[in-house]
């Protein structure tokens, strides 16, 4: 049975030590000791680049919200906001309703019936009085029921349906969400091969929420039909969303995983076309994993170059697939850990995505945003600029964990896992990166229980949202709409 792919940088050790530690300078994170200044607007960041006629990203437009069923019955329910007052996601006043089709008219029915008349003034008098009393009782019960239902509706969190009809393109917007993220890293729940358990219904809910935060998402792999499901969800919700599809090959299985995912990617492209496809990312931390399995230390050494040749074969095979389909507007790129970009790979891709996590460097939360930019610039942007093809680079993952399943993993050096620190990272990174043109995919949409079950520590707790799609209590989404 193949190992489920992982969508965050993972050390093989239970103490979550720095996952770059095996790489020598300048690719050795542990030797990168200069303290970064506080992240500021004055830091010169790279601007988005394009290749050929295909833009690396799409423009923003209006987007939407969602309800949800819990992926994890053990996930904490979203409660009251922290000081400063973030209201429970979904339980707020004055929500706007987005409906790309016609509105819905409420239907009223006449519930009053005429009383039966009878002879005799005395009887008639008591019948009238009894009728009035009965009518008053009905009114009181109706009002009470209406108030109860209204309160129940208004107190519902994001875990319940916010769609106003069976049409996925008609749903309520959440005033606490802002389209301030360049992109979001996303793996649909239940997409870990071979234990597939995802569903279109769940992915529609995810897309409805994420479309209020960003206009682009990044997938890691194609197993469990996730590519087609995401594209179908975008089609049904009618949101402005582009997706970087992914193929997550294994470095040690003789291309079995690559070929399986390539074939379902081809089917998805044949069905949905490329209007909502921004690129295909072949490999996630492939060189890191290959070097780890080979006990190699030099990212441009003989062992790493052998892994690069295998990865490049997959990249070129993906290009051949697109060419055979007469698709010319979909770039092919690669994602790896920020210090593990091999020169041969860089020379062979249309774009690169680097996983850069200040948490694993053990920085303070105050230095985390500045450290992230500095590391990305030195280890990824500068390396790309030194190649002949100069592939545009983006940050494939960056974020901060909010908790740990074990006490010993709650901290990593000066880094501490907490909701408050994720809030600080959001405040100090997102709007500044937007202003300075840094392209990034925030890690990640929601907590993933399978990671906690398999790896423990902080691994399952990087989400902006809980596993049941409720915004984590105490988080405030930055308001710097792109």
C-alpha positions, 0 to 999 in steps of 0.5 A, spaced: 500 500 500 502 506 498 504 511 503 499 517 503 502 523 500 503 529 505 502 536 504 506 540 509 514 539 510 515 533 515 521 531 518 522 524 519 523 525 527 518 525 532 521 531 535 519 535 529 526 538 528 528 543 523 527 539 516 532 543 513 538 541 517 541 536 512 542 541 507 549 545 507 549 552 506 546 556 503 541 551 503 541 550 511 536 553 514 539 552 521 545 556 519 541 562 517 542 565 523 541 573 521 535 576 525 530 579 520 527 586 521 520 586 522 516 585 516 515 592 513 512 595 506 519 597 505 522 590 503 523 590 496 519 584 494 518 581 487 512 582 482 508 577 479 511 575 472 508 571 466 510 566 461 508 566 454 501 568 454 499 564 460 498 569 466 501 566 473 495 568 476 487 570 475 484 577 477 479 577 483 472 578 483 466 577 487 465 570 491 461 566 496 460 562 503 458 556 505 455 551 510 458 544 513 458 537 516 463 536 521 469 532 518 471 530 525 466 529 531 472 531 535 473 538 532 472 543 537 466 547 536 467 554 534 465 559 540 465 566 542 470 571 539 476 573 543 477 580 545 476 585 540 470 581 538 470 576 532 463 573 532 462 566 530 463 564 523 456 564 520 452 567 526 452 574 524 447 580 523 446 583 516 449 577 511 448 579 504 446 573 499 449 572 493 445 569 488 448 568 480 441 566 478 434 569 480 431 570 487 427 566 491 420 568 493 417 566 499 410 563 499 405 564 504 399 560 505 392 562 509 392 559 515 385 562 518 379 559 517 372 561 518 368 559 525 362 555 524 355 559 526 350 556 530 343 559 533 342 563 539 345 569 542 348 566 548 351 560 544 353 565 539 357 569 544 361 564 547 362 561 541 365 568 539 369 569 545 372 562 545 374 563 537 377 569 539 381 566 545 383 560 540 385 565 535 389 569 540 392 562 543 394 560 535 397 567 534 401 567 541 404 560 539 406 562 532 409 568 534 413 564 539 415 558 534 417 564 529 422 567 535 425 560 536 426 558 529 429 565 528 434 565 534 436 558 532 437 560 525 441 566 527 445 562 532 448 557 527 455 557 526 458 556 519 457 548 520 450 549 518 448 550 511 448 557 508 445 556 501 438 559 500 436 554 495 439 547 492 443 551 487 450 551 490 451 558 486 446 561 491 449 562 498 450 567 504 456 571 504 460 572 511 461 579 513 467 576 517 471 573 511 475 578 506 478 576 499 485 578 502 489 572 500 493 571 494 492 563 494 490 558 499 493 551 500 488 546 500 487 538 500 479 536 500 477 532 506 478 524 504 483 525 498 488 520 501 489 514 497 487 509 497 482 511 503 478 515 498 472 518 502 471 525 499 465 528 496 462 533 491 457 536 496 463 537 501 468 540 496 462 545 494 462 547 501 469 548 501 469 552 495 464 557 497 468 559 503 474 559 500 471 563 494 470 569 500 478 569 501 481 568 495 481 567 487 486 561 487 487 555 490 493 550 490 492 542 490 497 537 492 495 531 488 490 528 483 488 522 487 481 520 489 478 524 483 479 531 487 481 535 481 475 533 477 471 534 484 474 541 485 473 543 478 466 541 478 465 545 485 467 551 481 463 550 475 456 549 480 458 555 485 460 559 479 465 563 483 471 566 480 476 561 482 482 558 479 486 552 481 493 549 481 492 542 479 497 537 482 501 530 481 504 528 487 509 522 485 513 518 490 520 518 489 521 511 490 515 507 487 518 507 480 512 512 477 506 508 479 503 514 483 505 519 478 502 515 472 495 514 476 495 521 477 497 523 470 491 519 467 486 522 472 488 529 471 487 528 463 480 526 464 479 532 468 482 536 463 478 533 457 471 534 461 472 541 464 477 544 459 482 549 462 478 556 463 479 555 471 486 551 471 492 556 472 497 550 472 499 543 474 504 542 479 508 536 478 511 534 485 511 536 492 518 536 496 520 530 491 527 532 492 527 533 499 524 526 500 529 523 495 535 526 498 532 523 505 531 516 502 538 516 499 541 520 506 544 525 501 546 532 503 548 536 497 542 539 493 546 539 487 550 533 488 550 526 484 544 523 488 540 529 488 541 530 481 539 523 480 532 524 483 532 531 479 532 526 473 527 522 475 522 528 477 524 532 470 522 526 466 515 526 470 515 534 468 516 533 461 511 527 460 506 532 463 508 537 458 507 531 452 500 529 455 498 537 454 501 537 448 497 531 445 491 534 448 493 541 444 493 545 450 498 550 450 496 555 456 497 551 462 504 551 465 508 546 468 511 547 475 514 544 481 513 545 489 519 543 494 521 545 501 524 552 500 532 550 501 531 544 496 530 546 489 535 543 485 538 547 479 536 542 474 529 542 476 529 549 476 532 549 469 526 545 467 520 548 470 515 554 468 514 556 475 516 554 482 513 554 489 517 554 495 514 551 502 517 556 507 515 555 514 518 560 520 515 555 525 520 550 523 526 555 523 524 556 531 523 564 530 519 568 534 512 570 532 514 577 531 520 575 526 516 570 523 513 574 517 520 578 515 524 571 516 519 568 511 520 573 506 528 573 507 528 566 506 524 566 500 528 571 497 535 568 498 533 561 497 528 561 492 528 567 488 535 569 487 536 562 485 531 562 480 534 569 477 541 565 476 538 560 472 537 561 464 529 560 464 528 564 470 522 561 472 517 565 477 517 563 484 511 563 489 511 561 496 507 554 496 506 554 503 506 559 509 503 559 516 503 557 523 500 552 527 495 553 532 496 547 537 499 541 538 497 534 540 503 533 545 506 538 550 513 537 547 511 539 540 508 545 543 514 549 541 520 549 537 525 554 539 522 560 540 516 558 536 510 557 540 503 554 537 497 558 538 491 561 535 494 568 538 500 567 534 497 565 527 493 571 528 499 575 529 502 572 523 496 573 519 496 581 521 504 581 519 504 577 513 498 577 508 497 585 507 504 586 507 505 581 502 499 583 497 502 590 497 509 588 495 507 583 490 509 576 493 505 570 491 503 565 496 499 560 498 497 560 505 497 554 509 492 551 510 484 552 509 482 547 515 485 542 520 487 535 517 485 530 522 489 524 518 495 528 519 494 528 527 493 521 527 499 519 523 504 524 525 501 528 532 504 534 534 502 540 531 501 537 524 494 537 524 493 544 526 495 549 521 488 550 519 485 557 519 478 553 520 477 548 524 476 541 521 468 542 521 469 549 517 468 553 522 473 559 523 477 558 529 475 562 535 480 568 536 482 569 529 481 575 525 481 575 517 485 581 514 482 586 510 486 588 505 482 585 499 486 584 492 
